[in-house]
Amino acid sequence: MREGILGNFRRRLLAVLKADNDLQRPSVLESLIHRHLNIVYLAEQHISMDLTHGIQEVLLIEAFSGPVSSLHLFEKPAEQLTGSATEVVCNWYIENIVKDVSGAGILFTPIHKCFKSTRPVGGYFAELVTNLRELQAFVRVFGGYGVDRLDRMMKEHTAALLNCIDTSLRSNHEVLEAVAGSMHSGDRIEREACSRQIVDLDTVIGFCIEGGQALAFDQLLAEAAGVVLDEGAPLIYALLSGVVKHIPEEISEKKEIRRIRGVANSLNIVGDHDSEWIRSILEDVGGANDGSWTLLPYLFATFMTSNIWNTTGFNVDTGGFNNNIHCLARLVFLVPPYC
């Protein structure tokens, strides 16, 4: 009977993940999970059976996404969603918000601290699934495993974009050196002529904008995770916040120090989220170790010659531009000495 109740709970859990036309919003999913938990607990009282451990097992299976196979104690029927619930939801956010594969016109709005879309993404407009209330619900439902999984996926995506930027720097190395020389000499004509020789400039700008979007989304996720931790475990949050404040910037960073900074950054405790996040990516991929990246400021300068500015307009209601080009500013930490 116990296995039957838990099996039914797990099936219902997977069922509530899907709405009629897309995935459920995190806040709705959280509400439905609480309702099903209350039903199971009510049944537990009537049959005098301890189901708490089994429920924790089921929730852990759907929230955990990693290599520890012993955590996955139940077989997953082939007709159900593949992968854990966390993986399904995280993939949805990456594909539909960070990458915008459906072309819904995803825009980061700094004033409202969320992403907006010109048309629905699946069943919702982007602001309904990216505001801090919804991301806090995501954190409460999937916990640290969900935050780590989504953060790791965004880092992988951003690392791929940085690799594309690195390729552009290398392929345009000579031209960028000429741009740098003309800037220092004050030769405007030479500078403009060299800038027009940059290969695939608009494509590189697109990579940079997408990287900035990932940074913006990760900071929203970190802020939501910090709020949830502060509410649920204020002593741990206060301890971590206090430790980070007393780590001198000039200290030689050992593995333990980097780990503390990484955890604090994932909770938006570190004051400068973007630079810490980019630095952790570059450390993981071993990028930006040669002279090519010293030319990055000159590549950014050539962006001003792009035709993208002809269709760019600032929206005072959102605090950003109509094509997310304001996200470029978040990549300023790629400029040496950070790399």
C-alpha positions as CSV (number, residue, x, y, z in Angstrom):
1,M,0.0,0.0,0.0
2,R,2.8,2.4,0.9
3,E,4.5,1.9,-2.5
4,G,1.2,2.4,-4.2
5,I,0.5,5.7,-2.4
6,L,4.0,7.0,-3.1
7,G,3.9,5.8,-6.7
8,N,0.6,7.7,-7.2
9,F,2.1,10.7,-5.5
10,R,5.0,10.7,-7.9
11,R,2.7,10.3,-11.0
12,R,0.6,13.2,-9.8
13,L,3.8,15.3,-9.2
14,L,4.9,14.8,-12.8
15,A,1.3,15.4,-14.0
16,V,1.1,18.8,-12.3
17,L,4.4,19.9,-13.9
18,K,2.5,20.2,-17.3
19,A,-0.2,22.7,-18.0
20,D,-2.6,22.4,-20.9
21,N,-0.2,24.2,-23.3
22,D,3.2,24.3,-21.5
23,L,4.9,23.9,-18.2
24,Q,3.2,25.2,-15.1
25,R,4.4,28.5,-13.6
26,P,6.6,27.8,-10.5
27,S,4.2,29.4,-8.1
28,V,1.3,27.3,-9.4
29,L,3.5,24.2,-9.3
30,E,4.4,25.0,-5.7
31,S,0.7,25.4,-4.7
32,L,-0.3,22.1,-6.4
33,I,2.5,20.3,-4.7
34,H,1.4,21.6,-1.3
35,R,-2.1,20.5,-2.0
36,H,-1.0,16.9,-2.9
37,L,1.2,16.8,0.1
38,N,-1.7,17.7,2.4
39,I,-3.8,14.9,0.8
40,V,-1.0,12.3,1.4
41,Y,-0.6,13.5,5.0
42,L,-4.3,13.2,5.5
43,A,-4.2,9.6,4.2
44,E,-1.2,9.0,6.5
45,Q,-3.2,9.8,9.6
46,H,-6.0,7.4,8.6
47,I,-3.9,4.4,7.8
48,S,-1.4,4.9,10.6
49,M,1.6,4.6,8.2
50,D,4.7,6.8,8.0
51,L,5.0,8.1,4.5
52,T,7.2,11.1,5.2
53,H,10.5,9.4,4.3
54,G,9.0,8.1,1.1
55,I,7.7,11.5,0.1
56,Q,11.1,13.0,0.7
57,E,12.6,10.3,-1.5
58,V,10.1,11.1,-4.3
59,L,10.8,14.8,-4.1
60,L,14.5,14.3,-4.0
61,I,14.4,12.1,-7.1
62,E,12.6,14.9,-9.0
63,A,14.7,17.7,-7.6
64,F,18.2,16.1,-7.8
65,S,20.1,16.1,-11.1
66,G,23.6,14.7,-10.7
67,P,25.8,11.6,-10.9
68,V,24.7,9.9,-7.6
69,S,22.7,7.0,-9.0
70,S,21.8,5.7,-5.6
71,L,19.5,8.7,-5.1
72,H,17.3,7.4,-8.0
73,L,15.5,4.6,-6.3
74,F,12.5,4.3,-8.5
75,E,12.4,3.3,-12.2
76,K,10.9,5.9,-14.5
77,P,8.3,4.6,-16.8
78,A,9.1,5.2,-20.5
79,E,5.8,7.1,-21.1
80,Q,6.6,9.8,-18.6
81,L,8.8,12.9,-18.9
82,T,12.4,12.0,-19.4
83,G,14.9,13.3,-16.9
84,S,14.1,14.8,-13.5
85,A,11.5,17.5,-13.0
86,T,14.3,19.9,-12.3
87,E,16.0,19.2,-15.6
88,V,12.7,19.7,-17.5
89,V,12.1,23.1,-15.9
90,C,15.7,24.2,-16.3
91,N,15.8,23.3,-19.9
92,W,12.6,25.3,-20.5
93,Y,14.1,28.4,-19.0
94,I,17.3,28.1,-20.9
95,E,15.6,27.4,-24.3
96,N,12.8,29.9,-24.0
97,I,14.2,32.8,-21.9
98,V,18.0,32.8,-22.0
99,K,18.3,31.6,-25.7
100,D,14.8,32.6,-26.9
101,V,14.8,29.8,-29.5
102,S,11.1,30.6,-30.4
103,G,11.9,34.2,-31.3
104,A,9.4,35.7,-28.7
105,G,11.4,38.9,-28.4
106,I,12.7,38.4,-24.9
107,L,13.8,41.7,-23.3
108,F,15.5,42.2,-20.0
109,T,13.8,45.1,-18.1
110,P,16.2,46.4,-15.4
111,I,13.5,48.6,-13.8
112,H,11.1,45.7,-13.2
113,K,13.8,43.1,-12.5
114,C,12.4,40.5,-15.0
115,F,12.3,39.6,-18.6
116,K,9.4,40.6,-20.9
117,S,8.4,39.2,-24.3
118,T,6.6,40.7,-27.2
119,R,4.4,37.6,-27.5
120,P,3.7,34.6,-25.2
121,V,6.4,32.0,-24.6
122,G,4.5,28.8,-24.6
123,G,1.5,29.7,-22.5
124,Y,2.8,32.8,-20.7
125,F,4.4,36.1,-21.3
126,A,8.0,36.1,-20.1
127,E,7.4,38.4,-17.1
128,L,5.0,35.9,-15.6
129,V,7.7,33.3,-15.2
130,T,10.8,35.4,-14.6
131,N,9.8,37.9,-11.9
132,L,11.3,37.4,-8.5
133,R,8.2,35.9,-7.0
134,E,8.1,33.1,-9.6
135,L,11.9,32.5,-9.3
136,Q,11.5,32.3,-5.5
137,A,8.8,29.7,-6.0
138,F,11.2,27.8,-8.3
139,V,13.9,27.9,-5.5
140,R,11.4,26.6,-2.9
141,V,10.2,23.8,-5.1
142,F,13.6,22.5,-6.4
143,G,15.9,23.8,-3.7
144,G,19.7,24.1,-4.0
145,Y,19.8,21.3,-6.6
146,G,17.6,23.3,-9.0
147,V,19.5,26.5,-8.5
148,D,22.8,24.7,-9.1
149,R,21.5,23.0,-12.2
150,L,20.1,26.1,-13.8
151,D,23.2,28.1,-12.9
152,R,25.5,25.4,-14.4
153,M,23.5,25.3,-17.6
154,M,23.7,29.1,-17.9
155,K,27.5,28.9,-17.3
156,E,27.8,26.3,-20.1
157,H,25.8,28.4,-22.4
158,T,27.8,31.5,-21.6
159,A,31.1,29.6,-21.9
160,A,30.1,28.7,-25.4
161,L,29.4,32.3,-26.2
162,L,32.8,33.4,-24.8
163,N,34.4,30.9,-27.0
164,C,32.7,32.5,-30.0
165,I,34.0,35.9,-28.8
166,D,37.5,34.4,-28.5
167,T,37.3,33.1,-32.0
168,S,36.3,36.6,-33.3
169,L,39.2,38.2,-31.4
170,R,41.6,35.8,-33.0
171,S,40.3,36.1,-36.5
172,N,40.3,39.9,-36.3
173,H,43.5,40.2,-34.4
174,E,45.4,42.2,-37.0
175,V,42.5,44.5,-37.8
176,L,41.9,45.2,-34.0
177,E,45.6,46.0,-33.6
178,A,45.3,48.5,-36.3
179,V,42.2,49.9,-34.7
180,A,44.1,50.2,-31.4
181,G,47.0,52.0,-33.1
182,S,44.7,54.5,-34.9
183,M,42.9,55.2,-31.6
184,H,46.1,56.0,-29.8
185,S,47.4,58.1,-32.7
186,G,44.1,60.0,-33.1
187,D,43.7,59.0,-36.7
188,R,40.0,59.0,-37.1
189,I,39.9,58.1,-40.8
190,E,42.2,55.2,-40.3
191,R,40.1,54.1,-37.3
192,E,36.9,54.1,-39.3
193,A,38.5,52.3,-42.2
194,C,39.8,49.5,-39.9
195,S,36.5,49.2,-38.0
196,R,34.7,48.5,-41.3
197,Q,37.0,45.5,-41.8
198,I,35.8,43.6,-38.7
199,V,34.4,40.3,-39.8
200,D,30.8,39.4,-38.7
201,L,30.5,42.3,-36.4
202,D,26.7,42.1,-35.9
203,T,27.0,38.4,-35.2
204,V,29.6,39.0,-32.4
205,I,27.3,41.7,-31.0
206,G,24.5,39.1,-30.8
207,F,26.8,36.7,-28.9
208,C,27.7,39.5,-26.4
209,I,24.0,40.5,-25.9
210,E,23.0,36.9,-25.3
211,G,25.8,36.5,-22.8
212,G,24.6,39.7,-21.0
213,Q,21.1,38.2,-20.9
214,A,22.4,35.1,-19.2
215,L,24.2,37.3,-16.7
216,A,21.0,39.2,-16.0
217,F,19.0,36.1,-15.5
218,D,21.6,34.5,-13.2
219,Q,21.6,37.5,-11.0
220,L,17.8,37.3,-10.7
221,L,18.0,33.7,-9.8
222,A,20.8,34.4,-7.2
223,E,18.7,37.2,-5.7
224,A,15.7,34.8,-5.4
225,A,17.8,32.1,-3.9
226,G,19.2,34.5,-1.3
227,V,15.7,35.7,-0.3
228,V,14.5,32.1,0.1
229,L,17.6,31.0,2.2
230,D,17.3,34.1,4.4
231,E,13.7,33.2,5.0
232,G,14.2,29.5,5.6
233,A,17.7,29.5,7.2
234,P,18.5,33.0,8.4
235,L,21.4,31.9,10.6
236,I,23.2,30.2,7.7
237,Y,22.6,33.2,5.5
238,A,23.9,35.6,8.1
239,L,26.9,33.4,8.7
240,L,27.8,33.3,5.0
241,S,27.2,37.0,4.6
242,G,29.4,37.8,7.6
243,V,32.3,35.6,6.4
244,V,32.3,37.0,2.9
245,K,32.5,40.6,4.2
246,H,35.8,39.7,6.0
247,I,37.6,38.1,3.1
248,P,40.1,40.6,1.9
249,E,40.2,41.2,-1.8
250,E,43.9,41.0,-2.0
251,I,44.2,37.6,-0.3
252,S,45.6,34.8,-2.5
253,E,42.5,32.8,-3.3
254,K,42.8,29.2,-2.2
255,K,40.3,26.6,-3.3
256,E,38.2,27.0,-0.1
257,I,38.1,30.8,-0.5
258,R,36.9,30.5,-4.1
259,R,34.2,28.0,-3.0
260,I,32.9,30.4,-0.4
261,R,32.8,33.2,-2.9
262,G,31.0,31.0,-5.4
263,V,28.4,30.0,-2.9
264,A,27.9,33.6,-1.8
265,N,27.6,34.7,-5.4
266,S,24.9,32.1,-6.1
267,L,22.9,33.8,-3.3
268,N,23.6,37.4,-4.4
269,I,25.6,38.0,-1.2
270,V,28.7,39.1,-3.1
271,G,28.4,42.8,-4.0
272,D,29.6,42.3,-7.6
273,H,27.7,39.3,-9.0
274,D,28.6,39.7,-12.7
275,S,32.4,39.9,-12.3
276,E,32.5,36.9,-9.9
277,W,30.3,34.8,-12.2
278,I,32.4,35.6,-15.3
279,R,35.6,34.9,-13.4
280,S,34.3,31.5,-12.3
281,I,33.5,30.7,-16.0
282,L,36.9,31.7,-17.2
283,E,38.6,29.7,-14.5
284,D,36.5,26.6,-15.4
285,V,37.2,26.8,-19.2
286,G,40.7,28.1,-18.9
287,G,39.9,31.0,-21.2
288,A,41.3,34.5,-21.7
289,N,44.9,33.5,-21.0
290,D,46.6,35.1,-24.0
291,G,47.1,38.5,-25.6
292,S,44.0,38.3,-27.8
293,W,41.7,39.4,-24.9
294,T,43.7,42.6,-24.4
295,L,42.1,43.7,-27.7
296,L,38.6,43.2,-26.4
297,P,38.0,46.9,-25.5
298,Y,38.8,47.8,-29.1
299,L,36.4,45.2,-30.3
300,F,33.7,46.7,-28.1
301,A,34.6,50.2,-29.4
302,T,33.9,49.0,-33.0
303,F,30.4,48.0,-32.0
304,M,29.5,51.7,-32.2
305,T,29.9,51.4,-36.0
306,S,27.3,48.7,-36.3
307,N,24.0,49.2,-38.1
308,I,22.2,47.8,-35.1
309,W,22.1,51.3,-33.6
310,N,19.8,52.4,-36.5
311,T,17.0,50.4,-35.0
312,T,17.8,50.8,-31.4
313,G,15.5,52.8,-29.1
314,F,15.5,53.4,-25.3
315,N,12.3,52.6,-23.4
316,V,12.0,54.7,-20.2
317,D,9.3,52.4,-18.9
318,T,11.6,49.4,-18.8
319,G,15.0,51.1,-18.3
320,G,16.5,49.3,-21.3
321,F,16.7,49.3,-25.1
322,N,14.3,47.6,-27.4
323,N,16.9,45.0,-28.6
324,N,18.7,44.2,-25.3
325,I,21.8,46.0,-26.3
326,H,22.0,47.4,-22.8
327,C,23.0,43.9,-21.7
328,L,26.4,44.5,-23.4
329,A,27.4,46.6,-20.4
330,R,27.3,43.5,-18.2
331,L,30.3,42.0,-20.2
332,V,32.6,44.9,-19.2
333,F,34.2,42.5,-16.7
334,L,35.6,40.5,-19.5
335,V,38.0,43.4,-20.1
336,P,41.5,43.0,-18.5
337,P,42.5,42.7,-15.8
338,Y,39.6,40.4,-15.0
339,C,40.6,38.1,-17.8
